[in-house]
Amino acid sequence: MDPFNIIVKLDGQKFDLNIHPEEAATYKILYNGGLVGAITLGNDGETWNAISVRELAPEVEVPMYEYNGAKDDVRILLEGNHAQEIGKAIAAYRG
């Protein structure tokens, strides 16, 4: 599957994320050209699990996303609610 974009609301702010599908329900998440991490659908078919940049292959071909407190109101962390909201948006996009 080709990369695609989604818009997701996190902590009251909308983000346009670039999604790169990988193998078996795993998706790399990019924001402003930087890699945030990845998420994968859990065995229950409902819960999304985060994969940090450090856990991904060391030869990642894109720069890592870096939070800029002066410009970014909300920091994107692939944990808890953020991973679930991004996963729901991906599932809705895929139909």
C-alpha positions as CSV (number, residue, x, y, z in Angstrom):
1,M,0.0,0.0,0.0
2,D,1.2,3.5,-0.8
3,P,1.8,6.2,1.8
4,F,-1.2,8.4,2.6
5,N,-2.1,11.4,4.8
6,I,-4.6,11.6,7.6
7,I,-5.8,14.5,9.8
8,V,-6.2,13.6,13.5
9,K,-7.2,15.6,16.5
10,L,-4.8,15.2,19.5
11,D,-5.3,17.1,22.7
12,G,-7.6,19.6,20.9
13,Q,-5.2,20.4,18.0
14,K,-5.4,19.0,14.5
15,F,-2.4,17.4,12.9
16,D,-1.8,16.3,9.3
17,L,0.2,13.1,9.5
18,N,1.9,11.1,6.7
19,I,1.4,7.4,7.1
20,H,3.7,4.8,5.6
21,P,2.2,1.3,5.7
22,E,4.7,-1.5,6.5
23,E,4.1,-5.2,7.0
24,A,1.1,-6.7,8.8
25,A,-0.9,-3.7,10.2
26,T,2.2,-1.7,11.1
27,Y,2.4,2.0,10.1
28,K,5.3,4.5,10.3
29,I,4.0,7.9,11.4
30,L,5.7,11.1,10.0
31,Y,4.9,14.7,11.1
32,N,6.5,17.6,9.3
33,G,8.9,15.3,7.5
34,G,10.2,13.8,10.7
35,L,9.6,10.2,12.0
36,V,7.5,10.1,15.1
37,G,7.5,6.3,15.4
38,A,5.2,3.6,14.3
39,I,2.0,1.9,15.5
40,T,0.8,-1.6,15.0
41,L,-2.6,-3.2,15.6
42,G,-2.7,-5.4,18.6
43,N,-3.9,-9.1,18.6
44,D,-7.3,-8.0,19.9
45,G,-7.9,-6.1,16.6
46,E,-8.8,-2.9,18.5
47,T,-5.9,-1.7,20.5
48,W,-3.0,0.1,18.8
49,N,0.5,-0.4,20.2
50,A,3.3,2.2,19.8
51,I,6.8,1.4,18.5
52,S,9.4,4.1,19.3
53,V,11.9,5.4,16.8
54,R,14.6,3.6,18.7
55,E,12.9,0.2,18.2
56,L,12.6,0.7,14.5
57,A,15.4,-0.3,12.1
58,P,18.6,1.8,12.8
59,E,18.9,2.7,9.1
60,V,15.7,4.7,9.1
61,E,15.7,6.8,5.9
62,V,13.9,9.9,7.3
63,P,14.9,12.4,10.1
64,M,13.4,11.9,13.5
65,Y,10.6,14.3,14.6
66,E,11.8,16.7,17.2
67,Y,9.3,18.7,19.3
68,N,9.8,22.5,19.2
69,G,8.2,24.1,22.2
70,A,8.3,27.5,20.6
71,K,6.2,26.4,17.6
72,D,4.3,23.2,18.6
73,D,1.4,23.5,21.1
74,V,1.1,19.8,21.5
75,R,3.9,17.2,21.5
76,I,3.0,14.0,19.6
77,L,3.8,11.0,21.7
78,L,2.8,7.6,20.4
79,E,1.4,6.4,23.6
80,G,-1.9,6.1,25.3
81,N,-4.6,8.2,23.6
82,H,-2.4,9.5,20.8
83,A,-1.7,6.0,19.5
84,Q,-5.4,5.1,19.7
85,E,-6.6,8.2,17.9
86,I,-4.0,7.8,15.1
87,G,-4.9,4.1,14.8
88,K,-8.7,5.0,14.6
89,A,-8.0,7.5,11.8
90,I,-5.9,5.0,9.9
91,A,-8.6,2.4,10.2
92,A,-11.2,4.9,9.0
93,Y,-9.1,5.8,6.0
94,R,-8.6,2.2,5.0
95,G,-12.3,1.6,5.3
